Amino acid sequence: MEKIVPISDLQSKAKQFVEQVNKTREPVIITQRGRAAAILVDYETYEGRVATQDEMSYPDWEKRLTKANAEKGKGVTLEDFKKGKRGHGRKK
């Protein structure tokens, strides 16, 4: 469940809220004059959102996502990759 705090609490307890966000990975909504003004999230979550926005900026993002989902779990060893083998030891 998301936590909602006024900006005055953030000013006086910033360290506590940063530690909480890093520990729980749950965002904290910061209010100003009773309205949502900002969100405090852990850095890893922020990086993920930025990367997602970047990926979705490509016109073919849905096609790329579908392809990535279809290939999910199909990996090759580094040695097979270097030998030119793709998935399950088969050559392309």
C-alpha positions in Angstrom: 0.0 0.0 0.0 1.4 3.4 -0.9 2.3 5.9 1.7 1.2 9.5 1.4 3.0 12.2 3.4 3.0 16.0 3.4 6.1 17.7 2.1 6.7 19.1 5.6 7.2 15.5 6.9 9.6 14.9 4.0 11.6 17.9 4.9 12.0 16.8 8.5 12.3 13.0 7.9 13.9 12.7 4.5 16.4 10.1 5.6 13.7 7.9 7.1 11.6 8.0 4.0 14.5 7.3 1.7 15.5 4.3 3.8 11.9 3.1 3.8 11.6 3.3 0.0 14.9 1.5 -0.5 13.9 -1.3 1.9 10.3 -1.8 0.8 10.5 -0.7 -2.8 7.1 0.9 -2.2 6.7 4.5 -3.4 5.9 7.4 -1.1 3.5 10.1 -2.5 4.5 13.6 -1.4 1.7 16.1 -1.1 1.8 19.8 -1.1 -1.2 21.9 0.0 -3.2 18.6 0.2 -2.5 17.5 -3.4 -0.1 15.0 -4.8 3.0 16.8 -6.0 5.8 14.2 -6.3 6.6 10.5 -5.8 9.7 9.2 -4.0 10.9 5.9 -5.4 14.0 3.8 -5.1 16.6 4.4 -7.7 16.4 0.9 -9.3 12.6 1.4 -9.9 13.3 4.8 -11.4 16.0 3.4 -13.8 13.5 0.7 -14.8 10.8 3.2 -15.6 13.2 5.4 -17.6 14.4 2.3 -19.6 10.8 1.3 -20.3 9.9 4.8 -21.5 13.0 4.7 -23.8 12.0 1.3 -25.2 8.5 2.4 -25.8 9.7 5.5 -27.7 10.6 3.2 -30.7 7.8 2.9 -33.2 8.1 -0.9 -33.3 8.2 -1.4 -29.5 5.2 -3.7 -29.5 6.8 -5.9 -32.1 10.1 -6.0 -30.2 8.3 -6.8 -27.0 6.4 -9.7 -28.6 9.6 -11.1 -30.0 11.4 -10.8 -26.6 8.5 -12.6 -24.9 8.6 -15.3 -27.5 12.3 -15.8 -26.9 12.1 -15.6 -23.1 14.0 -18.5 -21.5 15.7 -19.5 -24.8 19.3 -19.0 -24.0 22.6 -20.3 -25.2 25.9 -20.7 -23.5 28.7 -18.2 -24.3 30.7 -21.0 -25.9 27.8 -21.9 -28.2 27.2 -18.3 -29.1 30.9 -17.9 -30.0 30.7 -21.0 -32.2 27.7 -19.5 -34.0 25.1 -21.8 -32.5 21.7 -20.5 -31.5 19.3 -22.0 -29.0 19.3 -25.7 -28.1 22.6 -26.3 -29.9 21.2 -25.9 -33.4 23.0 -23.9 -36.1 21.2 -21.2 -38.0 
